[in-house]
């Protein structure tokens, strides 16, 4: 399932996507929960691409990114490849232990609702550049340096609960 530029589409449900190059390339609004009855692995590249856009209370709602497993296959990498991921007021982005969230150059995470990072000492949550091959699935290649992606912006009324998170190669300036 590959959306090239569609935004504001509903969550995908009841699909089996196996034996492909990528499991899915979806706008943030269509990202499924584990209760949406989708099988998304194994595939050649076990990572999910999120065409970032705005998640609101009425479109997509909360977003919970987990490590997905089926047999020996695992998806632990989510890639923000186009656009910024914007979590609206009233929504929560939850990142489970072991999740790697990789950002293309000049992308950012904007949180106006809540951010819950549930890493552990054994399984940290990593937010990093798409070039970072030291963790999760390889997405693309390039020279690692500070400021490749913009980082995490928390709005004035945002709430963040962050445990065992690594933030790498961010730092480009941003004005909200």
ChimeraX attribute file (.defattr): number of C-alpha atoms within 10 A of each C-alpha:
attribute: neighborCount
match mode: 1-to-1
recipient: residues
	/A:1	14
	/A:2	13
	/A:3	15
	/A:4	11
	/A:5	10
	/A:6	13
	/A:7	16
	/A:8	15
	/A:9	15
	/A:10	14
	/A:11	17
	/A:12	16
	/A:13	16
	/A:14	10
	/A:15	12
	/A:16	13
	/A:17	15
	/A:18	16
	/A:19	13
	/A:20	15
	/A:21	12
	/A:22	20
	/A:23	24
	/A:24	21
	/A:25	20
	/A:26	24
	/A:27	29
	/A:28	29
	/A:29	26
	/A:30	23
	/A:31	26
	/A:32	20
	/A:33	17
	/A:34	13
	/A:35	8
	/A:36	13
	/A:37	13
	/A:38	15
	/A:39	17
	/A:40	25
	/A:41	25
	/A:42	22
	/A:43	18
	/A:44	13
	/A:45	18
	/A:46	25
	/A:47	27
	/A:48	21
	/A:49	25
	/A:50	26
	/A:51	25
	/A:52	23
	/A:53	19
	/A:54	20
	/A:55	26
	/A:56	20
	/A:57	15
	/A:58	10
	/A:59	15
	/A:60	22
	/A:61	19
	/A:62	22
	/A:63	21
	/A:64	15
	/A:65	23
	/A:66	19
	/A:67	15
	/A:68	17
	/A:69	14
	/A:70	11
	/A:71	7
	/A:72	7
	/A:73	14
	/A:74	18
	/A:75	24
	/A:76	23
	/A:77	27
	/A:78	24
	/A:79	24
	/A:80	27
	/A:81	20
	/A:82	20
	/A:83	19
	/A:84	21
	/A:85	24
	/A:86	21
	/A:87	29
	/A:88	21
	/A:89	17
	/A:90	15
	/A:91	22
	/A:92	24
	/A:93	22
	/A:94	18
	/A:95	24
	/A:96	20
	/A:97	23
	/A:98	24
	/A:99	26
	/A:100	27
	/A:101	24
	/A:102	28
	/A:103	31
	/A:104	21
	/A:105	19
	/A:106	20
	/A:107	23
	/A:108	24
	/A:109	20
	/A:110	20
	/A:111	24
	/A:112	21
	/A:113	23
	/A:114	22
	/A:115	21
	/A:116	16
	/A:117	22
	/A:118	19
	/A:119	20
	/A:120	14
	/A:121	10
	/A:122	9
	/A:123	14
	/A:124	19
	/A:125	26
	/A:126	23
	/A:127	27
	/A:128	24
	/A:129	32
	/A:130	25
	/A:131	20
	/A:132	22
	/A:133	15
	/A:134	8
	/A:135	17
	/A:136	19
	/A:137	21
	/A:138	17
	/A:139	20
	/A:140	11
	/A:141	11
	/A:142	10
	/A:143	7
	/A:144	14
	/A:145	14
	/A:146	12
	/A:147	16
	/A:148	22
	/A:149	25
	/A:150	22
	/A:151	23
	/A:152	17
	/A:153	16
	/A:154	17
	/A:155	16
	/A:156	9
	/A:157	11
	/A:158	19
	/A:159	16
	/A:160	16
	/A:161	10
	/A:162	14
	/A:163	15
	/A:164	17
	/A:165	21
	/A:166	12
	/A:167	15
	/A:168	19
	/A:169	21
	/A:170	22
	/A:171	17
	/A:172	15
	/A:173	10
	/A:174	11
	/A:175	4
	/A:176	6
